[in-house]
Amino acid sequence: MDLREDLAVLAEEARSLASAEALAAWGEGEPLLASPLLPWASALLAVLWVASLVAWAAWGFASAALLVSAANVCFSLYNRRRVRSAVSAAESATGDLPLLAGVLARLERERFAAPRLVELREALQSQGWPPSRWIAGLNRLMEYLDSRRNLIVQSLEPFVFWTLQAACAVEGWRKRTGPAVRRWLAAVGEFEALSSLAGYAYEHPADVLPEFVEASPCFEAEGLAHPLLSDREAVRNDLRLVDDLRVLIISGPNMAGKSTLVRAVGVNAVLAQCGAPVRARRLRMSPLAVGASICILDSLQGGISRFYAEIRRLKQITDLTRGPLAVLFLLDEFLQGTNSQDRRVGAEAMVRSLVERGAIGLVTTHDLALARIVDDLAPRAANAHFEDRLEDGKLLFDYRLRPGVVETSNALSLMRSIGLDV
C-alpha cells in the first residue's frame, strides 16, 4: 500500500510517456561528441588562455594573450554546430530526470517476494551505482549545462568552453550508461502497471478473478458489467461466445446499452489477461487478442474519412487473426459511411471471414438488415437485442440483453423529446 501511494504521488508530476521514450532513444543513440580528445583539448586551451592573461598582466605579453584568445575562438566556432546538436538532443530528452530518480530510488528501497517483482527489481541493478544515482548524476550534469545561460558564463564561453565541457560530460554519461536506460524505464513502467492493477483489485474486492482455459476460443461471462460503472448504475448481463456460437449480432434502439456491452466485454477481457479481477460474477475465457472498431473518427489533417479510417481498423483486426492467439472482435455500428447495400454485403463478408479464421465476437447495429447475417452463419451466429419502452411520454431502458432481433425503434421518439419537428 505504501509503495503504491508513493508511486502515485510521484507519477502526478510526470509529463508524458513521450518524454520517457525520448530519454530511452537518446540513451541508445550514438554520442555526437565522440572524440575522447575533445574535452582534454578544450581544457588545455582554457588553461592556456587563463595563463596568457596572467602573463599579460604580470609581464605584458599581450601578443601571447591575443594569439591564444584567437585560437580559442576559432576552436569554439569549429565545434559550435556539434555542441549545439548535442545540447539540443540532451535537453529534449531529459526533462523528467528528478522524477525518474525519485521513482527509481523508491523502488530500490523496496523488498519483494513475488517472483516477477523480484525479476523486475533485479533489472534495476547496474554497474557500481544503483540506477537512481546514475540518473541523479545525469541531472546534475544537465544543471551544470544549463548554467551556460548565465551572462558571465556567456561572455567567457568562447575562451573557456563551458558548454562544450558540460556537453562532453553528458555525452560521456550517455556512452557509458545510456544503453541501460530503456531497461530501467521498462522495469519502472511494469512496476507502475502492476501497481495500478493491484490498486484496482484492492478497491474492488467484490470483483472476481477469471478462469482461463486452453480449449477452443471462448468468452463466457455471468453477471458482466463495465468496470467504470458503479454497482448502483451497472446492469449485469450474461454472455456466451464459444466454438459452436462464435458471433452475436446485437440490435437495439439508441441508448439501450449496445455500445456499453461491447466496451464491457473488451475492457474485462483486457483486465483478465493482465491478471486483474473482472467486473463479473464469473468469467471463463481462453487467451484472446482483442480487436475493436469503436468510435472511429475521421481526420481532417490526415485527409482520412471516417469510412476509410474504419476499414483500416478492420484490416488491422483481420491481420490479428494471423497471430498466435484467437481474436475477440468487437464491431460497434461498423461500416456506416456507405450505402445500405454495400454495408450489408461488406459486413457479412467481414464477419464471415473473421469466423472462418477462428475468431469470436460481437457486432452491434441499428440496421436490421445486418441481422440477416445470422441466416447464413447459423448456428455459429445468433441475434440478440436490447429494448426500450415508452411510459408517460418518457423512454425507459432496462439494459437487459435478450435473444432475437429487436422489434422497436426510438430514433423518432428521441428527436421529438428534444423538440425537433418530426
C-alpha positions in Angstrom: 0.0 0.0 0.0 2.8 2.5 0.9 4.7 1.7 -2.3 1.5 2.2 -4.4 0.8 5.5 -2.7 4.3 6.8 -3.1 4.4 5.9 -6.8 1.0 7.6 -7.3 2.3 10.8 -5.7 5.5 10.8 -7.8 3.6 10.0 -11.0 1.5 13.1 -10.6 4.5 15.1 -11.8 5.1 13.1 -14.9 4.8 14.9 -18.2 4.0 12.1 -20.7 5.1 8.7 -21.9 6.7 10.6 -24.9 9.4 12.0 -22.5 10.3 8.5 -21.3 10.6 7.2 -24.8 12.7 10.2 -25.8 15.1 9.5 -22.9 15.4 5.8 -23.9 16.0 6.7 -27.5 18.6 9.3 -26.6 20.4 6.8 -24.3 20.7 4.3 -27.2 21.9 6.8 -29.8 25.4 7.4 -30.9 27.2 10.2 -29.0 27.6 13.4 -31.0 30.8 14.4 -29.3 32.6 11.0 -29.5 36.2 12.1 -29.7 38.0 11.4 -26.4 40.5 14.2 -27.2 37.9 16.9 -27.3 37.4 17.5 -23.6 41.1 17.4 -23.0 41.9 19.8 -25.8 39.3 22.2 -24.7 40.5 22.0 -21.1 44.1 22.6 -22.2 43.2 25.6 -24.3 41.1 27.1 -21.5 44.1 26.7 -19.1 46.4 28.3 -21.7 44.0 31.2 -22.1 44.0 31.9 -18.3 47.8 31.6 -18.2 48.1 34.0 -21.1 46.0 36.6 -19.2 48.2 36.1 -16.2 51.3 36.6 -18.4 49.9 39.7 -19.9 49.0 41.2 -16.6 52.4 40.2 -15.0 54.9 40.7 -17.8 53.0 42.5 -20.5 52.9 39.6 -23.0 49.8 41.0 -24.8 50.6 39.3 -28.1 50.5 35.8 -26.5 47.2 36.6 -24.9 45.7 37.8 -28.2 47.1 34.7 -30.0 45.6 32.2 -27.5 42.3 34.1 -27.4 42.1 33.9 -31.2 42.9 30.2 -31.2 40.2 29.6 -28.6 37.6 31.5 -30.5 38.4 29.5 -33.7 38.2 26.3 -31.7 34.9 27.3 -30.3 33.5 28.2 -33.7 34.7 25.0 -35.2 32.9 22.8 -32.7 29.8 25.0 -32.2 27.5 23.1 -34.5 28.2 19.7 -33.0 27.9 21.1 -29.5 24.6 22.7 -30.2 23.3 19.5 -31.7 24.4 17.5 -28.6 22.9 20.0 -26.2 19.6 20.2 -28.1 19.3 16.4 -28.1 20.1 16.1 -24.4 17.8 18.8 -23.3 14.8 17.5 -25.3 15.2 14.0 -23.7 16.0 14.8 -20.1 13.0 16.8 -18.8 11.8 14.4 -16.1 15.1 13.3 -14.5 14.4 14.3 -10.9 11.1 12.4 -11.1 12.7 9.3 -12.6 15.5 9.4 -10.0 12.8 9.6 -7.2 10.8 6.6 -8.6 13.9 4.5 -9.0 15.1 5.3 -5.5 11.7 4.3 -4.1 11.7 1.0 -5.9 15.3 0.3 -4.9 14.4 0.6 -1.2 11.5 -1.9 -1.5 11.9 -5.6 -0.9 9.7 -8.0 -2.9 8.7 -11.7 -2.5 6.7 -12.3 -5.7 9.0 -13.8 -8.4 8.1 -11.4 -11.1 8.6 -8.4 -8.9 12.0 -9.8 -7.8 12.9 -10.1 -11.5 12.0 -6.5 -12.1 14.0 -5.4 -9.1 17.0 -7.3 -10.4 16.5 -5.5 -13.8 17.3 -2.3 -11.9 20.8 -3.5 -10.9 23.6 -1.6 -12.6 27.3 -1.3 -12.6 28.7 0.3 -9.5 25.8 2.6 -8.5 22.1 2.0 -8.4 20.2 3.5 -11.3 18.8 6.3 -9.2 22.3 7.6 -8.6 23.2 7.4 -12.3 20.0 9.3 -13.2 20.7 11.8 -10.4 24.2 12.2 -11.7 22.9 13.0 -15.2 20.5 15.5 -13.7 23.5 17.3 -12.1 25.3 17.4 -15.4 22.3 18.9 -17.1 22.0 21.5 -14.3 25.7 22.3 -14.9 25.0 22.5 -18.7 22.0 24.8 -18.0 24.2 27.3 -16.2 25.7 28.3 -19.6 22.8 30.8 -19.8 24.4 32.9 -17.1 25.6 36.2 -18.5 29.1 35.9 -17.1 29.5 32.4 -18.5 28.2 33.5 -21.9 30.8 36.2 -22.0 33.6 33.8 -21.2 32.2 30.9 -23.4 34.4 31.4 -26.4 37.6 31.1 -24.3 36.8 28.6 -21.5 34.3 26.3 -23.4 31.9 25.9 -20.6 29.1 24.5 -22.8 31.5 22.1 -24.7 32.9 20.7 -21.4 29.4 20.2 -20.0 28.2 18.6 -23.2 31.2 16.3 -23.3 30.4 15.2 -19.8 26.8 14.5 -20.7 27.8 12.6 -23.8 30.3 10.6 -21.7 27.4 9.6 -19.4 25.4 8.7 -22.5 28.1 6.4 -23.9 28.8 4.7 -20.6 25.3 4.4 -19.1 22.7 5.3 -21.8 22.1 1.8 -23.2 20.8 0.7 -19.8 18.1 3.4 -19.6 15.5 1.6 -21.7 15.7 -1.4 -19.4 15.3 0.8 -16.3 12.3 2.6 -17.9 10.7 -0.7 -18.9 11.0 -2.1 -15.4 9.6 1.2 -13.9 6.7 1.0 -16.4 5.8 -2.5 -15.5 6.1 -1.7 -11.8 3.7 1.2 -12.3 1.2 -1.0 -14.3 1.3 -3.8 -11.7 0.8 -1.1 -9.0 -2.3 0.2 -10.8 -3.8 -3.3 -11.2 -3.1 -4.0 -7.5 -4.8 -0.7 -6.6 -7.8 -1.7 -8.8 -8.1 -5.1 -7.1 -7.8 -3.5 -3.7 -10.6 -1.0 -4.4 -13.0 -3.6 -5.9 -13.0 -6.6 -3.5 -16.2 -7.9 -5.0 -14.7 -8.4 -8.5 -13.6 -11.9 -9.3 -10.5 -13.4 -10.9 -11.2 -15.0 -14.3 -10.8 -18.7 -15.2 -8.6 -19.4 -18.2 -8.9 -22.5 -20.4 -6.7 -23.7 -23.2 -9.6 -25.0 -25.3 -11.0 -23.5 -28.4 -11.8 -19.8 -28.3 -14.4 -18.9 -25.7 -15.7 -16.0 -23.6 -18.3 -17.0 -21.1 -19.5 -14.4 -18.6 -22.1 -14.3 -15.9 -23.2 -11.0 -14.4 -20.8 -9.0 -16.7 -20.7 -5.2 -16.3 -18.5 -2.3 -17.2 -15.8 -1.6 -14.6 -16.3 2.2 -14.8 -20.0 1.9 -13.8 -20.8 1.8 -10.1 -22.7 -1.2 -8.7 -25.8 1.0 -8.3 -25.7 2.0 -12.0 -24.5 -1.2 -13.7 -26.9 -3.7 -15.1 -25.2 -7.1 -15.4 -25.7 -9.4 -18.4 -24.7 -12.9 -19.2 -22.8 -13.6 -22.4 -21.6 -16.8 -24.1 -19.2 -17.0 -27.1 -17.9 -20.5 -27.7 -16.9 -22.8 -30.5 -20.5 -23.5 -31.6 -21.7 -19.9 -31.1 -19.0 -17.5 -32.3 -20.9 -14.3 -33.1 -23.7 -12.3 -31.5 -25.4 -9.7 -33.8 -26.8 -7.2 -31.2 -29.5 -4.9 -32.4 -31.5 -2.4 -30.4 -32.6 1.3 -30.1 -30.4 4.2 -29.3 -29.1 4.5 -25.7 -30.3 0.9 -24.9 -26.8 -0.4 -23.9 -25.3 -2.0 -27.1 -22.1 0.0 -27.1 -21.7 -0.2 -23.3 -21.9 -4.0 -23.5 -19.2 -4.1 -26.3 -16.9 -1.9 -24.2 -17.6 -4.1 -21.1 -16.5 -7.2 -22.9 -13.4 -5.6 -24.3 -12.3 -4.0 -21.0 -12.9 -7.1 -19.0 -11.0 -9.2 -21.5 -8.0 -6.9 -21.2 -8.2 -6.8 -17.4 -8.4 -10.6 -17.2 -5.3 -11.1 -19.3 -3.4 -8.5 -17.3 -4.0 -10.6 -14.2 -6.6 -8.3 -12.7 -10.1 -9.1 -11.3 -13.0 -8.5 -13.6 -16.4 -6.9 -13.2 -18.5 -10.1 -13.3 -19.8 -12.9 -11.1 -17.9 -15.4 -13.2 -15.7 -15.2 -16.3 -14.3 -18.1 -18.2 -12.2 -17.4 -21.2 -9.4 -18.6 -23.4 -6.4 -16.3 -24.2 -7.6 -13.8 -26.8 -6.3 -10.9 -28.9 -8.8 -8.1 -28.6 -9.6 -6.2 -31.9 -12.1 -3.4 -31.7 -13.7 -0.9 -34.0 -15.4 1.5 -31.7 -15.8 5.3 -32.0 -13.7 5.6 -35.1 -13.1 9.2 -36.1 -12.1 10.9 -39.3 -9.0 13.1 -39.7 -9.1 16.4 -41.5 -5.3 16.8 -41.0 -4.6 13.3 -42.3 -7.2 13.6 -45.1 -8.9 10.4 -43.9 -12.7 9.9 -43.9 -14.5 8.1 -41.2 -15.2 5.2 -43.5 -11.6 4.9 -44.7 -10.4 5.1 -41.1 -12.8 2.3 -40.2 -11.8 -0.1 -43.0 -8.1 0.4 -42.0 -9.1 -0.6 -38.5 -10.9 -3.7 -39.9 -7.7 -4.6 -41.8 -5.8 -4.4 -38.5 -8.3 -6.7 -36.8 -8.1 -9.2 -39.8 -4.3 -9.1 -39.5 -4.6 -10.1 -35.8 -6.1 -13.4 -36.9 -2.7 -14.4 -38.3 -1.2 -14.2 -34.8 -0.7 -16.9 -32.3 -3.9 -16.1 -30.3 -7.6 -16.4 -31.4 -9.2 -13.0 -31.9 -12.1 -11.4 -29.9 -13.5 -8.9 -32.3 -15.8 -6.0 -31.2 -17.5 -4.1 -34.0 -19.7 -1.3 -32.9 -22.0 0.1 -35.6 -19.4 -0.5 -38.3 -19.4 0.4 -42.0 -21.8 3.3 -41.5 -20.2 5.6 -44.1 -21.6 3.8 -47.2 -24.9 2.8 -48.7 -27.1 0.2 -47.1 -26.4 -2.4 -49.9 -22.6 -2.1 -49.7 -22.8 -2.1 -46.0 -24.8 -5.3 -45.8 -22.5 -7.1 -48.3 -19.3 -5.8 -46.7 -20.4 -6.5 -43.1 -21.5 -10.1 -44.0 -18.2 -10.8 -45.8 -16.2 -9.3 -42.9 -18.0 -11.3 -40.2 -17.8 -14.5 -42.2 -14.1 -14.0 -42.8 -13.4 -13.5 -39.1 -15.5 -16.5 -38.1 -13.7 -18.7 -40.7 -10.4 -17.5 -39.3 -11.4 -18.8 -35.8 -12.4 -15.5 -34.2 -15.3 -14.9 -31.9 -17.0 -11.6 -31.2 -19.9 -9.1 -31.1 -21.4 -6.9 -33.8 -23.8 -4.1 -32.8 -26.1 -2.5 -35.3 -29.2 -0.3 -35.9 -29.6 -1.7 -39.4 -31.9 -4.7 -39.1 -30.8 -5.9 -42.5 -27.5 -6.8 -40.9 -29.4 -9.1 -38.5 -30.0 -11.4 -41.5 -26.3 -12.3 -41.4 -27.3 -14.9 -38.9 -29.3 -16.7 -41.5 -26.2 -17.6 -43.5 -23.9 -18.2 -40.5 -26.2 -20.2 -38.2 -25.6 -22.0 -35.9 -22.3 -20.2 -35.4 -24.1 -16.8 -35.2 -27.2 -15.6 -33.3 -29.2 -12.5 -32.8 -29.6 -10.7 -29.5 -31.1 -7.3 -28.7 -31.8 -4.6 -26.1 -35.2 -3.0 -25.7 -36.8 0.2 -24.6 -40.4 1.2 -23.6 -42.4 4.3 -23.6 -44.2 5.3 -20.3 -45.9 8.6 -19.8 -44.1 10.1 -22.7 -40.6 9.0 -21.4 -38.3 6.4 -22.9 -37.1 3.9 -20.3 -34.4 1.3 -20.7 -33.7 -1.8 -18.6 -30.3 -2.6 -20.3 -31.1 -6.4 -20.4 -29.7 -8.5 -23.2 -32.4 -10.7 -24.8 -32.3 -13.2 -27.6 -33.6 -12.4 -31.1 -33.9 -9.3 -33.2 -35.3 -6.0 -31.8 -38.8 -5.1 -32.9 -38.9 -1.4 -32.0 -37.0 1.8 -32.8 -36.8 5.0 -30.7 -35.0 7.4 -33.1 -38.1 9.5 -33.9 -39.2 9.5 -30.2 -35.7 10.8 -29.2 -35.9 13.5 -31.8 -39.3 14.6 -30.6 -38.2 14.5 -27.0 -35.8 17.4 -27.5 -38.2 19.4 -29.5 -37.4 18.5 -33.1 -40.4 18.6 -35.5 -40.6 15.1 -37.0 
